[in-house]
Amino acid sequence: MGEITIRDLGLKMRDRTRIILFLLVVGVLNILLLKSVYAQESSNENWRIKFGSGVPFTSFNEANRMNPVYDISLIYDVNPLFALQTSLHKGIFENTNRPSWFGRTFKNQFYSFTIRPEINITAMIGVDKLMNIFQIKGFSGIGILHNDVKTGMNPDLMVEPYVYKEESTQKFLGHNNTTNTLFYSLGIGLDISLTSRLALFVQYEYNLTNSDFVDGYTTINDPLHGPNNYNNDNYSLLTSGISIRLGGGGKTVFRSGRRLPASSSLKKNTADSLLYKKLTTMIEENGKILEETSDRLNKTNLIIKNFVNQTATNQMNFENKKIKRIQAQIDSMRSMRAQLDYLNNKIDSKIKTDSNDKLPKYFIIADAFLEINKAQSLLKQLKDIGYNDAKVINDISKAWYLVAYAEVGNEQQADEILKKIRAYQNPSAWIYTNK
C-alpha cells in the first residue's frame, strides 16, 4: 500500500490556490452577512442548534457499509425566509467484510464542515397555518471533507478471481491517505414543532466531491473500467434528530416578514369591578328567589289537585286566582332578571369601551397638512408601500391633518418603530400622542 499526497491526487498548486481563495471569499461573505444581521435586529431567539444522526449512501469505487453518521448544526434565522446554517458531521465510510471484484477493503474515518444558506419553502409559498407545525427547508452550500483512509486487500472477498490476472489486480492497489476534499452540498429537510422551542427534523443531502480518493481507490487504470476513467466519490446523508431554539423567550411568530407585538389585555378599574360584582350578586339572589317560587308553585299545584276533590267550585276559583297572582310574580321576576342581564352586558361593554378610550395612544407621524386632500394623497402612498395601518387624524386644534404610519399603545414601542422609520424611510418622522 502506498502513501499519497495532495499532489498525487491531481490537485496542482493552481487548484489548491482556487480552493483557498474560494473558502476565504465564503468566510468574508459569512462575516458581512452576520454583521448586517446584527446591525438590524439580533436576539438569542434567532439561534437554533440541531443534534442528529443518520446513515450515508455512497457512489464509490467500492461498496460502503452503512455506518452511523453524527451531525451537529448551528443555525441563525436571518428572517422568516432565510437562515444561515453551519454543520459538522463525523462518521465512517467502510468496506471491510463485503465481497468486491478485487477483494479490496477500505476504512475512512471522516469529518466534514459545511456552510450553507437555508430557505424556508413553507414561508415562501405563504402557508401560514402550516408554519406553526410543519416547515419544509431547502439548503445549498459548500464544505470541506477531511479523509483519513486506510486500504487493504482480502482475497477471501474477491468476486470471481479467475476473471482477472494477478498482475492486473496488482496494478490497482489502494492508497492510504489523509486529505481534505472540497464538496458541494444540496438538500431538503422537514421540521416538526413539538413546543415553542423544541422540534424534530429529518433531512436528506447530496454531496458532490472533487476527489476520487474518498475510498482510497481511483478508477484510473482500473482493469474493470479501463484507463483514463475518473469518477468522483459522491455521497448522500439521511439524518434525523432534534432542533432546539436558544434564548429565554417563546416562539417568534412572523407575518409578512415582521414580528407581531404581543396583545395586551385591558383591565377594569376598581369602581367598575365593584359595580359588576354588585350586579352579579343581585342576579344570583333573584335566581334563588325564582327557584324558591317555582318550588312553591309546584307545591301549590299539588294542593289544588287535592283540594278540587274536597271543596266546592268557589273555593277552587279562589285558589286559581291565587295561582295566577303567583304566576304573575314569577313572570315579573323573570322580566327583572332579563333586564338585569341586559344592564350587566351594557355596563360591561361600556367598561371595556371606557378602558380603551382612557388608554394613551401614540402615532408615528409621516407629515402634517392643512388640506385634507394632500393628507389623503400621502395616506394612499403609504398604504401602497405596505403600511396597511396608516391613517389620517386631527391634532388637538383640529386645524392640522396628521398622516400616521401606525398607532401603538405604549411609548417604548412607538420609539422603536420611529427609529426604524427614520433610519430606512423618513428621517423627519415624529411621534404624536393623545395623552
MITOR-813428 format. One record per residue (C-alpha): residue in one letter; x, y, z. Coordinates in steps of 0.25 Angstrom, whole numbers. Layout:
<pts>
<mipa=a | xx=X | yy=Y | zz=Z> $
...
</pts>
This chain:
<pts>
<mipa=m | xx=0 | yy=0 | zz=0> $
<mipa=g | xx=6 | yy=14 | zz=-3> $
<mipa=e | xx=4 | yy=27 | zz=3> $
<mipa=i | xx=0 | yy=39 | zz=-6> $
<mipa=t | xx=0 | yy=54 | zz=-4> $
<mipa=i | xx=-9 | yy=65 | zz=-10> $
<mipa=r | xx=0 | yy=66 | zz=-22> $
<mipa=d | xx=-2 | yy=51 | zz=-25> $
<mipa=l | xx=-17 | yy=54 | zz=-24> $
<mipa=g | xx=-16 | yy=63 | zz=-36> $
<mipa=l | xx=-18 | yy=76 | zz=-28> $
<mipa=k | xx=-8 | yy=85 | zz=-34> $
<mipa=m | xx=-4 | yy=98 | zz=-28> $
<mipa=r | xx=-14 | yy=106 | zz=-36> $
<mipa=d | xx=-25 | yy=97 | zz=-31> $
<mipa=r | xx=-21 | yy=98 | zz=-17> $
<mipa=t | xx=-20 | yy=113 | zz=-18> $
<mipa=r | xx=-34 | yy=113 | zz=-24> $
<mipa=i | xx=-39 | yy=105 | zz=-12> $
<mipa=i | xx=-33 | yy=114 | zz=-2> $
<mipa=l | xx=-38 | yy=127 | zz=-9> $
<mipa=f | xx=-52 | yy=121 | zz=-10> $
<mipa=l | xx=-52 | yy=118 | zz=5> $
<mipa=l | xx=-47 | yy=132 | zz=8> $
<mipa=v | xx=-58 | yy=138 | zz=0> $
<mipa=v | xx=-69 | yy=130 | zz=6> $
<mipa=g | xx=-63 | yy=133 | zz=20> $
<mipa=v | xx=-63 | yy=148 | zz=17> $
<mipa=l | xx=-77 | yy=148 | zz=12> $
<mipa=n | xx=-82 | yy=140 | zz=24> $
<mipa=i | xx=-76 | yy=151 | zz=33> $
<mipa=l | xx=-82 | yy=162 | zz=25> $
<mipa=l | xx=-96 | yy=155 | zz=26> $
<mipa=l | xx=-95 | yy=153 | zz=41> $
<mipa=k | xx=-91 | yy=168 | zz=42> $
<mipa=s | xx=-102 | yy=173 | zz=34> $
<mipa=v | xx=-112 | yy=164 | zz=42> $
<mipa=y | xx=-107 | yy=169 | zz=56> $
<mipa=a | xx=-108 | yy=183 | zz=50> $
<mipa=q | xx=-123 | yy=182 | zz=48> $
<mipa=e | xx=-128 | yy=173 | zz=60> $
<mipa=s | xx=-122 | yy=162 | zz=67> $
<mipa=s | xx=-127 | yy=153 | zz=78> $
<mipa=n | xx=-123 | yy=140 | zz=85> $
<mipa=e | xx=-137 | yy=134 | zz=80> $
<mipa=n | xx=-131 | yy=135 | zz=65> $
<mipa=w | xx=-121 | yy=124 | zz=68> $
<mipa=r | xx=-125 | yy=109 | zz=67> $
<mipa=i | xx=-116 | yy=97 | zz=70> $
<mipa=k | xx=-118 | yy=83 | zz=64> $
<mipa=f | xx=-113 | yy=69 | zz=68> $
<mipa=g | xx=-116 | yy=57 | zz=59> $
<mipa=s | xx=-111 | yy=44 | zz=54> $
<mipa=g | xx=-113 | yy=36 | zz=41> $
<mipa=v | xx=-107 | yy=27 | zz=30> $
<mipa=p | xx=-99 | yy=30 | zz=18> $
<mipa=f | xx=-101 | yy=25 | zz=3> $
<mipa=t | xx=-89 | yy=25 | zz=-6> $
<mipa=s | xx=-85 | yy=24 | zz=-21> $
<mipa=f | xx=-71 | yy=20 | zz=-18> $
<mipa=n | xx=-62 | yy=10 | zz=-26> $
<mipa=e | xx=-64 | yy=1 | zz=-14> $
<mipa=a | xx=-77 | yy=-2 | zz=-7> $
<mipa=n | xx=-79 | yy=5 | zz=6> $
<mipa=r | xx=-85 | yy=-1 | zz=19> $
<mipa=m | xx=-96 | yy=8 | zz=25> $
<mipa=n | xx=-89 | yy=12 | zz=38> $
<mipa=p | xx=-96 | yy=23 | zz=46> $
<mipa=v | xx=-92 | yy=38 | zz=44> $
<mipa=y | xx=-94 | yy=48 | zz=55> $
<mipa=d | xx=-98 | yy=63 | zz=52> $
<mipa=i | xx=-98 | yy=76 | zz=60> $
<mipa=s | xx=-102 | yy=89 | zz=53> $
<mipa=l | xx=-103 | yy=103 | zz=57> $
<mipa=i | xx=-114 | yy=112 | zz=50> $
<mipa=y | xx=-116 | yy=127 | zz=50> $
<mipa=d | xx=-130 | yy=131 | zz=45> $
<mipa=v | xx=-128 | yy=144 | zz=37> $
<mipa=n | xx=-143 | yy=146 | zz=35> $
<mipa=p | xx=-155 | yy=137 | zz=33> $
<mipa=l | xx=-150 | yy=132 | zz=19> $
<mipa=f | xx=-135 | yy=131 | zz=20> $
<mipa=a | xx=-125 | yy=125 | zz=31> $
<mipa=l | xx=-110 | yy=122 | zz=31> $
<mipa=q | xx=-106 | yy=108 | zz=35> $
<mipa=t | xx=-92 | yy=102 | zz=39> $
<mipa=s | xx=-91 | yy=87 | zz=41> $
<mipa=l | xx=-81 | yy=78 | zz=46> $
<mipa=h | xx=-82 | yy=63 | zz=42> $
<mipa=k | xx=-74 | yy=51 | zz=47> $
<mipa=g | xx=-75 | yy=37 | zz=42> $
<mipa=i | xx=-68 | yy=25 | zz=36> $
<mipa=f | xx=-68 | yy=20 | zz=21> $
<mipa=e | xx=-64 | yy=6 | zz=21> $
<mipa=n | xx=-64 | yy=-7 | zz=13> $
<mipa=t | xx=-56 | yy=-18 | zz=21> $
<mipa=n | xx=-65 | yy=-30 | zz=20> $
<mipa=r | xx=-73 | yy=-29 | zz=7> $
<mipa=p | xx=-69 | yy=-36 | zz=-6> $
<mipa=s | xx=-63 | yy=-28 | zz=-17> $
<mipa=w | xx=-57 | yy=-30 | zz=-31> $
<mipa=f | xx=-43 | yy=-29 | zz=-26> $
<mipa=g | xx=-44 | yy=-33 | zz=-11> $
<mipa=r | xx=-41 | yy=-18 | zz=-8> $
<mipa=t | xx=-44 | yy=-12 | zz=6> $
<mipa=f | xx=-44 | yy=2 | zz=12> $
<mipa=k | xx=-48 | yy=10 | zz=24> $
<mipa=n | xx=-49 | yy=25 | zz=24> $
<mipa=q | xx=-51 | yy=32 | zz=38> $
<mipa=f | xx=-56 | yy=45 | zz=32> $
<mipa=y | xx=-60 | yy=59 | zz=37> $
<mipa=s | xx=-68 | yy=69 | zz=29> $
<mipa=f | xx=-71 | yy=84 | zz=31> $
<mipa=t | xx=-82 | yy=91 | zz=23> $
<mipa=i | xx=-86 | yy=105 | zz=21> $
<mipa=r | xx=-100 | yy=107 | zz=14> $
<mipa=p | xx=-111 | yy=117 | zz=13> $
<mipa=e | xx=-125 | yy=111 | zz=17> $
<mipa=i | xx=-138 | yy=115 | zz=11> $
<mipa=n | xx=-152 | yy=113 | zz=18> $
<mipa=i | xx=-160 | yy=108 | zz=6> $
<mipa=t | xx=-173 | yy=107 | zz=14> $
<mipa=a | xx=-172 | yy=122 | zz=18> $
<mipa=m | xx=-168 | yy=125 | zz=3> $
<mipa=i | xx=-181 | yy=120 | zz=-2> $
<mipa=g | xx=-189 | yy=127 | zz=9> $
<mipa=v | xx=-195 | yy=115 | zz=16> $
<mipa=d | xx=-197 | yy=122 | zz=30> $
<mipa=k | xx=-205 | yy=111 | zz=36> $
<mipa=l | xx=-195 | yy=100 | zz=34> $
<mipa=m | xx=-183 | yy=109 | zz=38> $
<mipa=n | xx=-187 | yy=107 | zz=53> $
<mipa=i | xx=-185 | yy=92 | zz=52> $
<mipa=f | xx=-178 | yy=88 | zz=39> $
<mipa=q | xx=-167 | yy=95 | zz=32> $
<mipa=i | xx=-160 | yy=90 | zz=19> $
<mipa=k | xx=-146 | yy=95 | zz=17> $
<mipa=g | xx=-137 | yy=95 | zz=5> $
<mipa=f | xx=-122 | yy=97 | zz=6> $
<mipa=s | xx=-109 | yy=98 | zz=-3> $
<mipa=g | xx=-95 | yy=101 | zz=1> $
<mipa=i | xx=-80 | yy=97 | zz=1> $
<mipa=g | xx=-72 | yy=89 | zz=11> $
<mipa=i | xx=-58 | yy=82 | zz=14> $
<mipa=l | xx=-58 | yy=67 | zz=15> $
<mipa=h | xx=-46 | yy=62 | zz=24> $
<mipa=n | xx=-42 | yy=48 | zz=20> $
<mipa=d | xx=-33 | yy=38 | zz=28> $
<mipa=v | xx=-33 | yy=26 | zz=19> $
<mipa=k | xx=-27 | yy=12 | zz=21> $
<mipa=t | xx=-28 | yy=2 | zz=10> $
<mipa=g | xx=-25 | yy=-13 | zz=9> $
<mipa=m | xx=-26 | yy=-26 | zz=1> $
<mipa=n | xx=-34 | yy=-38 | zz=5> $
<mipa=p | xx=-34 | yy=-50 | zz=-5> $
<mipa=d | xx=-46 | yy=-57 | zz=2> $
<mipa=l | xx=-55 | yy=-45 | zz=-2> $
<mipa=m | xx=-51 | yy=-45 | zz=-17> $
<mipa=v | xx=-63 | yy=-48 | zz=-27> $
<mipa=e | xx=-59 | yy=-58 | zz=-38> $
<mipa=p | xx=-44 | yy=-56 | zz=-36> $
<mipa=y | xx=-41 | yy=-65 | zz=-48> $
<mipa=v | xx=-46 | yy=-54 | zz=-58> $
<mipa=y | xx=-35 | yy=-45 | zz=-55> $
<mipa=k | xx=-20 | yy=-48 | zz=-55> $
<mipa=e | xx=-12 | yy=-45 | zz=-43> $
<mipa=e | xx=-3 | yy=-35 | zz=-49> $
<mipa=s | xx=-16 | yy=-27 | zz=-54> $
<mipa=t | xx=-20 | yy=-27 | zz=-39> $
<mipa=q | xx=-7 | yy=-22 | zz=-34> $
<mipa=k | xx=-7 | yy=-10 | zz=-43> $
<mipa=f | xx=-19 | yy=-4 | zz=-35> $
<mipa=l | xx=-15 | yy=-5 | zz=-21> $
<mipa=g | xx=-22 | yy=5 | zz=-11> $
<mipa=h | xx=-15 | yy=17 | zz=-5> $
<mipa=n | xx=-14 | yy=21 | zz=9> $
<mipa=n | xx=-17 | yy=36 | zz=10> $
<mipa=t | xx=-20 | yy=47 | zz=19> $
<mipa=t | xx=-26 | yy=59 | zz=11> $
<mipa=n | xx=-36 | yy=70 | zz=10> $
<mipa=t | xx=-46 | yy=70 | zz=-1> $
<mipa=l | xx=-56 | yy=81 | zz=-5> $
<mipa=f | xx=-70 | yy=77 | zz=-8> $
<mipa=y | xx=-83 | yy=84 | zz=-12> $
<mipa=s | xx=-96 | yy=81 | zz=-3> $
<mipa=l | xx=-110 | yy=81 | zz=-7> $
<mipa=g | xx=-122 | yy=76 | zz=1> $
<mipa=i | xx=-136 | yy=77 | zz=7> $
<mipa=g | xx=-142 | yy=75 | zz=21> $
<mipa=l | xx=-155 | yy=76 | zz=29> $
<mipa=d | xx=-156 | yy=82 | zz=43> $
<mipa=i | xx=-168 | yy=77 | zz=52> $
<mipa=s | xx=-170 | yy=87 | zz=64> $
<mipa=l | xx=-173 | yy=80 | zz=77> $
<mipa=t | xx=-173 | yy=92 | zz=86> $
<mipa=s | xx=-169 | yy=107 | zz=84> $
<mipa=r | xx=-154 | yy=103 | zz=86> $
<mipa=l | xx=-153 | yy=88 | zz=82> $
<mipa=a | xx=-155 | yy=82 | zz=69> $
<mipa=l | xx=-152 | yy=69 | zz=61> $
<mipa=f | xx=-145 | yy=69 | zz=48> $
<mipa=v | xx=-142 | yy=60 | zz=37> $
<mipa=q | xx=-133 | yy=64 | zz=25> $
<mipa=y | xx=-126 | yy=58 | zz=12> $
<mipa=e | xx=-114 | yy=64 | zz=6> $
<mipa=y | xx=-106 | yy=60 | zz=-6> $
<mipa=n | xx=-91 | yy=64 | zz=-6> $
<mipa=l | xx=-83 | yy=65 | zz=-19> $
<mipa=t | xx=-68 | yy=64 | zz=-16> $
<mipa=n | xx=-56 | yy=67 | zz=-25> $
<mipa=s | xx=-48 | yy=55 | zz=-22> $
<mipa=d | xx=-48 | yy=40 | zz=-26> $
<mipa=f | xx=-39 | yy=36 | zz=-13> $
<mipa=v | xx=-50 | yy=37 | zz=-2> $
<mipa=d | xx=-50 | yy=21 | zz=-2> $
<mipa=g | xx=-35 | yy=21 | zz=-5> $
<mipa=y | xx=-37 | yy=15 | zz=-19> $
<mipa=t | xx=-38 | yy=22 | zz=-33> $
<mipa=t | xx=-44 | yy=17 | zz=-45> $
<mipa=i | xx=-32 | yy=22 | zz=-54> $
<mipa=n | xx=-25 | yy=9 | zz=-59> $
<mipa=d | xx=-36 | yy=1 | zz=-53> $
<mipa=p | xx=-35 | yy=-12 | zz=-61> $
<mipa=l | xx=-50 | yy=-13 | zz=-60> $
<mipa=h | xx=-53 | yy=1 | zz=-65> $
<mipa=g | xx=-41 | yy=3 | zz=-74> $
<mipa=p | xx=-31 | yy=15 | zz=-74> $
<mipa=n | xx=-34 | yy=30 | zz=-74> $
<mipa=n | xx=-46 | yy=27 | zz=-65> $
<mipa=y | xx=-49 | yy=36 | zz=-54> $
<mipa=n | xx=-61 | yy=37 | zz=-45> $
<mipa=n | xx=-63 | yy=46 | zz=-33> $
<mipa=d | xx=-67 | yy=39 | zz=-20> $
<mipa=n | xx=-80 | yy=46 | zz=-17> $
<mipa=y | xx=-89 | yy=42 | zz=-5> $
<mipa=s | xx=-102 | yy=46 | zz=2> $
<mipa=l | xx=-107 | yy=46 | zz=16> $
<mipa=l | xx=-121 | yy=43 | zz=22> $
<mipa=t | xx=-121 | yy=49 | zz=36> $
<mipa=s | xx=-131 | yy=52 | zz=47> $
<mipa=g | xx=-131 | yy=58 | zz=61> $
<mipa=i | xx=-136 | yy=69 | zz=70> $
<mipa=s | xx=-135 | yy=84 | zz=68> $
<mipa=i | xx=-134 | yy=94 | zz=80> $
<mipa=r | xx=-137 | yy=109 | zz=79> $
<mipa=l | xx=-128 | yy=116 | zz=88> $
<mipa=g | xx=-132 | yy=128 | zz=97> $
<mipa=g | xx=-142 | yy=130 | zz=108> $
<mipa=g | xx=-154 | yy=135 | zz=100> $
<mipa=g | xx=-165 | yy=127 | zz=93> $
<mipa=k | xx=-167 | yy=124 | zz=79> $
<mipa=t | xx=-166 | yy=137 | zz=69> $
<mipa=v | xx=-178 | yy=138 | zz=60> $
<mipa=f | xx=-175 | yy=144 | zz=47> $
<mipa=r | xx=-185 | yy=150 | zz=37> $
<mipa=s | xx=-181 | yy=157 | zz=24> $
<mipa=g | xx=-166 | yy=158 | zz=30> $
<mipa=r | xx=-170 | yy=166 | zz=42> $
<mipa=r | xx=-171 | yy=161 | zz=57> $
<mipa=l | xx=-185 | yy=164 | zz=63> $
<mipa=p | xx=-185 | yy=170 | zz=77> $
<mipa=a | xx=-192 | yy=162 | zz=88> $
<mipa=s | xx=-206 | yy=167 | zz=90> $
<mipa=s | xx=-209 | yy=174 | zz=103> $
<mipa=s | xx=-221 | yy=171 | zz=112> $
<mipa=l | xx=-230 | yy=182 | zz=117> $
<mipa=k | xx=-233 | yy=182 | zz=132> $
<mipa=k | xx=-245 | yy=188 | zz=139> $
<mipa=n | xx=-243 | yy=199 | zz=149> $
<mipa=t | xx=-247 | yy=197 | zz=164> $
<mipa=a | xx=-261 | yy=205 | zz=163> $
<mipa=d | xx=-265 | yy=197 | zz=151> $
<mipa=s | xx=-261 | yy=184 | zz=157> $
<mipa=l | xx=-270 | yy=187 | zz=169> $
<mipa=l | xx=-282 | yy=190 | zz=161> $
<mipa=y | xx=-280 | yy=178 | zz=153> $
<mipa=k | xx=-279 | yy=169 | zz=166> $
<mipa=k | xx=-292 | yy=176 | zz=171> $
<mipa=l | xx=-300 | yy=173 | zz=159> $
<mipa=t | xx=-295 | yy=159 | zz=159> $
<mipa=t | xx=-299 | yy=157 | zz=173> $
<mipa=m | xx=-313 | yy=163 | zz=170> $
<mipa=i | xx=-315 | yy=153 | zz=159> $
<mipa=e | xx=-311 | yy=141 | zz=167> $
<mipa=e | xx=-320 | yy=146 | zz=178> $
<mipa=n | xx=-332 | yy=147 | zz=169> $
<mipa=g | xx=-329 | yy=134 | zz=163> $
<mipa=k | xx=-330 | yy=127 | zz=177> $
<mipa=i | xx=-343 | yy=135 | zz=179> $
<mipa=l | xx=-348 | yy=129 | zz=165> $
<mipa=e | xx=-345 | yy=115 | zz=169> $
<mipa=e | xx=-352 | yy=116 | zz=183> $
<mipa=t | xx=-364 | yy=122 | zz=176> $
<mipa=s | xx=-364 | yy=111 | zz=166> $
<mipa=d | xx=-364 | yy=101 | zz=177> $
<mipa=r | xx=-375 | yy=108 | zz=184> $
<mipa=l | xx=-383 | yy=107 | zz=171> $
<mipa=n | xx=-381 | yy=92 | zz=169> $
<mipa=k | xx=-386 | yy=90 | zz=184> $
<mipa=t | xx=-398 | yy=99 | zz=181> $
<mipa=n | xx=-402 | yy=91 | zz=169> $
<mipa=l | xx=-401 | yy=78 | zz=177> $
<mipa=i | xx=-410 | yy=85 | zz=188> $
<mipa=i | xx=-420 | yy=89 | zz=177> $
<mipa=k | xx=-421 | yy=75 | zz=171> $
<mipa=n | xx=-424 | yy=70 | zz=185> $
<mipa=f | xx=-434 | yy=82 | zz=188> $
<mipa=v | xx=-442 | yy=80 | zz=176> $
<mipa=n | xx=-447 | yy=67 | zz=181> $
<mipa=q | xx=-451 | yy=72 | zz=194> $
<mipa=t | xx=-456 | yy=86 | zz=192> $
<mipa=a | xx=-467 | yy=94 | zz=185> $
<mipa=t | xx=-465 | yy=102 | zz=172> $
<mipa=n | xx=-464 | yy=115 | zz=179> $
<mipa=q | xx=-452 | yy=110 | zz=187> $
<mipa=m | xx=-446 | yy=105 | zz=175> $
<mipa=n | xx=-447 | yy=119 | zz=167> $
<mipa=f | xx=-441 | yy=126 | zz=179> $
<mipa=e | xx=-429 | yy=116 | zz=178> $
<mipa=n | xx=-428 | yy=118 | zz=163> $
<mipa=k | xx=-427 | yy=133 | zz=165> $
<mipa=k | xx=-416 | yy=131 | zz=175> $
<mipa=i | xx=-408 | yy=123 | zz=165> $
<mipa=k | xx=-410 | yy=134 | zz=155> $
<mipa=r | xx=-404 | yy=144 | zz=164> $
<mipa=i | xx=-392 | yy=135 | zz=168> $
<mipa=q | xx=-390 | yy=133 | zz=153> $
<mipa=a | xx=-390 | yy=148 | zz=150> $
<mipa=q | xx=-380 | yy=149 | zz=161> $
<mipa=i | xx=-371 | yy=139 | zz=154> $
<mipa=d | xx=-373 | yy=146 | zz=141> $
<mipa=s | xx=-369 | yy=159 | zz=147> $
<mipa=m | xx=-357 | yy=153 | zz=153> $
<mipa=r | xx=-353 | yy=147 | zz=140> $
<mipa=s | xx=-354 | yy=160 | zz=133> $
<mipa=m | xx=-346 | yy=167 | zz=144> $
<mipa=r | xx=-335 | yy=156 | zz=142> $
<mipa=a | xx=-335 | yy=159 | zz=127> $
<mipa=q | xx=-334 | yy=174 | zz=130> $
<mipa=l | xx=-322 | yy=171 | zz=139> $
<mipa=d | xx=-315 | yy=163 | zz=129> $
<mipa=y | xx=-317 | yy=173 | zz=118> $
<mipa=l | xx=-312 | yy=184 | zz=128> $
<mipa=n | xx=-300 | yy=175 | zz=132> $
<mipa=n | xx=-296 | yy=173 | zz=118> $
<mipa=k | xx=-297 | yy=188 | zz=115> $
<mipa=i | xx=-289 | yy=192 | zz=127> $
<mipa=d | xx=-278 | yy=182 | zz=123> $
<mipa=s | xx=-278 | yy=187 | zz=109> $
<mipa=k | xx=-277 | yy=202 | zz=114> $
<mipa=i | xx=-266 | yy=198 | zz=124> $
<mipa=k | xx=-258 | yy=192 | zz=112> $
<mipa=t | xx=-260 | yy=204 | zz=103> $
<mipa=d | xx=-256 | yy=214 | zz=114> $
<mipa=s | xx=-244 | yy=206 | zz=117> $
<mipa=n | xx=-240 | yy=206 | zz=103> $
<mipa=d | xx=-243 | yy=221 | zz=102> $
<mipa=k | xx=-235 | yy=225 | zz=114> $
<mipa=l | xx=-222 | yy=218 | zz=109> $
<mipa=p | xx=-212 | yy=227 | zz=103> $
<mipa=k | xx=-209 | yy=225 | zz=88> $
<mipa=y | xx=-196 | yy=228 | zz=81> $
<mipa=f | xx=-196 | yy=232 | zz=66> $
<mipa=i | xx=-183 | yy=231 | zz=57> $
<mipa=i | xx=-186 | yy=243 | zz=48> $
<mipa=a | xx=-180 | yy=244 | zz=34> $
<mipa=d | xx=-185 | yy=258 | zz=31> $
<mipa=a | xx=-196 | yy=269 | zz=34> $
<mipa=f | xx=-205 | yy=277 | zz=25> $
<mipa=l | xx=-215 | yy=288 | zz=26> $
<mipa=e | xx=-223 | yy=282 | zz=14> $
<mipa=i | xx=-229 | yy=268 | zz=15> $
<mipa=n | xx=-227 | yy=265 | zz=0> $
<mipa=k | xx=-212 | yy=265 | zz=2> $
<mipa=a | xx=-213 | yy=257 | zz=15> $
<mipa=q | xx=-221 | yy=247 | zz=7> $
<mipa=s | xx=-211 | yy=246 | zz=-4> $
<mipa=l | xx=-200 | yy=243 | zz=5> $
<mipa=l | xx=-208 | yy=233 | zz=12> $
<mipa=k | xx=-210 | yy=225 | zz=-1> $
<mipa=q | xx=-195 | yy=225 | zz=-4> $
<mipa=l | xx=-193 | yy=219 | zz=10> $
<mipa=k | xx=-203 | yy=208 | zz=8> $
<mipa=d | xx=-197 | yy=205 | zz=-6> $
<mipa=i | xx=-184 | yy=202 | zz=0> $
<mipa=g | xx=-189 | yy=193 | zz=11> $
<mipa=y | xx=-193 | yy=202 | zz=23> $
<mipa=n | xx=-207 | yy=196 | zz=24> $
<mipa=d | xx=-209 | yy=202 | zz=38> $
<mipa=a | xx=-207 | yy=216 | zz=33> $
<mipa=k | xx=-218 | yy=227 | zz=36> $
<mipa=v | xx=-221 | yy=242 | zz=36> $
<mipa=i | xx=-224 | yy=248 | zz=49> $
<mipa=n | xx=-227 | yy=262 | zz=54> $
<mipa=d | xx=-218 | yy=269 | zz=65> $
<mipa=i | xx=-224 | yy=276 | zz=77> $
<mipa=s | xx=-226 | yy=289 | zz=70> $
<mipa=k | xx=-234 | yy=282 | zz=59> $
<mipa=a | xx=-226 | yy=290 | zz=49> $
<mipa=w | xx=-216 | yy=281 | zz=44> $
<mipa=y | xx=-218 | yy=267 | zz=37> $
<mipa=l | xx=-207 | yy=258 | zz=42> $
<mipa=v | xx=-203 | yy=245 | zz=34> $
<mipa=a | xx=-198 | yy=234 | zz=43> $
<mipa=y | xx=-191 | yy=221 | zz=39> $
<mipa=a | xx=-197 | yy=214 | zz=50> $
<mipa=e | xx=-203 | yy=215 | zz=64> $
<mipa=v | xx=-198 | yy=207 | zz=76> $
<mipa=g | xx=-201 | yy=207 | zz=91> $
<mipa=n | xx=-188 | yy=209 | zz=98> $
<mipa=e | xx=-177 | yy=219 | zz=97> $
<mipa=q | xx=-166 | yy=209 | zz=96> $
<mipa=q | xx=-171 | yy=202 | zz=85> $
<mipa=a | xx=-174 | yy=215 | zz=78> $
<mipa=d | xx=-159 | yy=219 | zz=79> $
<mipa=e | xx=-155 | yy=206 | zz=74> $
<mipa=i | xx=-163 | yy=208 | zz=61> $
<mipa=l | xx=-159 | yy=222 | zz=60> $
<mipa=k | xx=-144 | yy=219 | zz=60> $
<mipa=k | xx=-146 | yy=209 | zz=49> $
<mipa=i | xx=-155 | yy=218 | zz=40> $
<mipa=r | xx=-145 | yy=229 | zz=42> $
<mipa=a | xx=-133 | yy=220 | zz=38> $
<mipa=y | xx=-139 | yy=214 | zz=26> $
<mipa=q | xx=-151 | yy=222 | zz=21> $
<mipa=n | xx=-153 | yy=236 | zz=27> $
<mipa=p | xx=-143 | yy=244 | zz=35> $
<mipa=s | xx=-153 | yy=255 | zz=38> $
<mipa=a | xx=-163 | yy=245 | zz=44> $
<mipa=w | xx=-168 | yy=249 | zz=59> $
<mipa=i | xx=-178 | yy=244 | zz=70> $
<mipa=y | xx=-191 | yy=250 | zz=73> $
<mipa=t | xx=-199 | yy=245 | zz=86> $
<mipa=n | xx=-213 | yy=248 | zz=91> $
<mipa=k | xx=-210 | yy=247 | zz=106> $
</pts>
